[in-house]
């Protein structure tokens, strides 16, 4: 919205607004709604200050339209948050986990520890993005963990998206046979409209995953094939992406 004759100082606030809305949309797409709403509110406040201070700005109408557009998106996020909070508060909230960008010390066992307090015999995982090798490897790690934590595990059910670029059929067949050796049945369902990321245990524990299983960053090693770097196998040494995880107990189970 800054014309060719505009001063850099005049453009700076609008550039900040654009950057904030871009971050908000990205966080919204990743279902990181707390972050998304924060960016929307900051952007709207800066934009409102510009509108109030420059009522005769040549792009004032466009600015007002932009304000309405992103205010509606912010309200949509609030509605989603309210719905999620309502669904969770009807149950028993166990813990909320907020992991900062670059934070270490986390792995699936630490995150899911409350879920292992009571026996379970099945687990359902919903994650639309288990397409690449490292994403599917995360799912295998999760299966190893829940199998280790429960000798009564009988079934694992996965809901995910398919993708013509990355085939996971061979991976599924291999894991199905491997789990079968331990008496565990793997069921896989493809849903192209899947958006939610969660884990559900038969003991009533449910885990809402902001980023899904893909919370760990790649190793900081110039050699992408490195196998002997700290953090290659123990993921508590890995840096994490910023995310929020909620664990609650369904008391009706």
C-alpha positions, -999 to +999 in steps of 0.1 A: +000+000+000+030+022-001+033+040-034+066+048-052+067+083-037+061+072-001+088+076+024+104+045+040+092+057+075+056+058+062+059+023+047+074+007+078+042+004+099+023-012+069+052-036+063+050-046+100+012-052+096+018-073+065+044-094+082+022-100+113-008-111+092+015-134+072+027-150+105-009-152+117-020-171+085+009-195+087+002-203+124-035-207+115-027-232+088-005-251+113-035-250+138-013-231+163-043-209+172-029-192+202+000-179+181-022-171+152-046-150+173-017-131+189-003-121+155-037-111+142-044-089+173-010-072+171-014-066+133-049-052+138-038-029+165-010-015+144-033-011+114-059+006+135-033+032+147-024+039+111-060+044+101-067+067+131-035+088+126-038+091+088-075+095+080-067+112+046-042+086+035-047+078-002-052+041+006-074+046+036-103+026+021-081-003+013-067-002+049-102-003+063-111-033+041-080-050+052-089-044+089-124-059+083-109-089+066-084-098+092-107-089+121-131-116+108-103-141+106-094-133+142-130-138+153-130-171+135-099-182+156-116-171+188-146-193+179-124-223+172-106-217+206-139-214+224-151-246+208-120-265+218-120-251+253-156-262+257-149-297+245-119-301+268-135-286+299-163-311+296-136-336+304-108-337+329-078-317+317-045-334+328-019-310+314-011-283+289+024-284+274+039-254+257+072-261+239+092-231+228+110-229+195+145-245+198+137-261+232+153-294+240+146-322+266+114-335+250+105-368+235+073-388+231+077-406+264+079-374+284+050-358+265+027-388+268+037-399+303+002-391+318-014-414+293+005-444+306-008-441+342-037-464+334-038-496+313-049-494+276-052-519+248-055-497+217-044-464+203-057-442+175-036-416+158-049-388+135-021-370+116-025-358+080+012-355+075+030-389+077+042-388+041+079-385+042+105-409+056+112-389+088+074-383+094+066-420+092+096-428+113+081-406+141+050-428+139+071-459+142+088-444+173+054-438+188+043-474+181+075-487+198+068-465+229+031-475+234+040-512+228+067-509+254+044-492+279+015-517+275+018-555+273-020-555+266-018-535+234-039-552+207-045-526+180-032-493+165-053-473+141-039-446+119-059-418+100-037-399+076-036-384+041-023-402+010+000-385-015+010-395-050+045-380-045+054-400-013+041-435-011+038-451+023+023-484+012+056-503+016+062-486+050+027-496+062+031-532+051+065-535+069+051-520+101+019-541+099+040-572+098+063-560+125+035-551+149+018-584+140+048-602+155+038-587+188+001-595+185-008-560+175-031-552+146-024-520+125-053-504+107-047-475+083-074-452+069-068-425+043-088-393+046-080-364+023-100-340+044-082-347+076-070-317+096-070-327+132-038-340+149-044-361+179-038-394+198-065-413+215-060-441+240-086-467+250-081-457+287-097-424+279-066-402+276-066-379+245-038-358+232-043-327+210-012-321+190-007-287+177+019-298+151+011-335+150+040-359+156+065-338+136+077-316+165+114-323+162+138-303+141+165-318+119+199-322+134+223-292+130+248-312+109+261-301+075+260-338+065+223-348+060+233-385+061+251-382+095+243-412+117+267-407+146+256-373+158+242-367+193+205-365+189+203-390+160+186-416+183+178-399+216+154-372+206+156-354+240+188-338+224+168-325+194+156-290+192+118-287+189+095-266+168+072-243+188+040-261+196+012-265+222-001-299+234-032-306+255-038-338+273-072-346+288-091-376+302-125-386+290-142-396+322-169-416+305-144-443+293 
